[in-house]
Amino acid sequence: MTKDLTHFDEKGRARMVDVSAKSETQRRAVAQGRVVFTEESFQVVRSGGVKKGDIASVAELAGIMGAKRTSDLIPLCHPLPITGLTVRIEPDDAAHAFVVTAEVKTAGKTGVEMEALTAVMTACLTIYDMAKAVDKSMIIDDVKLLEKSGGKSGDFNRDE
């Protein structure tokens, strides 16, 4: 089964998808990514030993701010009334990484996957920015949608 790319019209021109006929439903998306450090620099950042302060709390706030600006960054993304948004950053000591998880909710006509992914990327980029003085070799990786619910296309769960 082949699905069409919805952001192009029949002539191949970019378009914002028309959602005016869709029903409003409760929608939710969870995305995740991580920033991987060298072991030495991870320990420095993990112990709070950077001049810019508590990286996790600043990056969590940045992720929230990024999600709210998604439609300004992604050209064909609809501006959405976000009704719930959390960004959490947890250390993964074994991987020398910080794992960023974002959950976004709305009651609307289109999903919040892009907002969740934007929150994760903004938080990861903030971690990179704040820690680059101790480790320019950091890697932002494993950014992905974990779950989404609501809407015509149904639910998605990466673990299933």
BELNOR-V578914 format. One line per field, one symbol per residue. burial: b if it has 24 or more other ideal C-beta (glycine too) atoms within 12 Angstrom, else e. A space follows every 50 residues. Layout:
burial->???
This chain:
burial->eeeeeeeeeeeeeeeeeeeeeeeeeebbbbbbbbbbbeeebbeebbeeeb eeeebbebbbbbbbbbbbebeeeeeebbebebebbbbbbebeeeebbbbb bbbbbbebbbbbbbbbbbbbbbbbbbbbebbeebbeebbbebbbbbbbbb beeeeeeeee
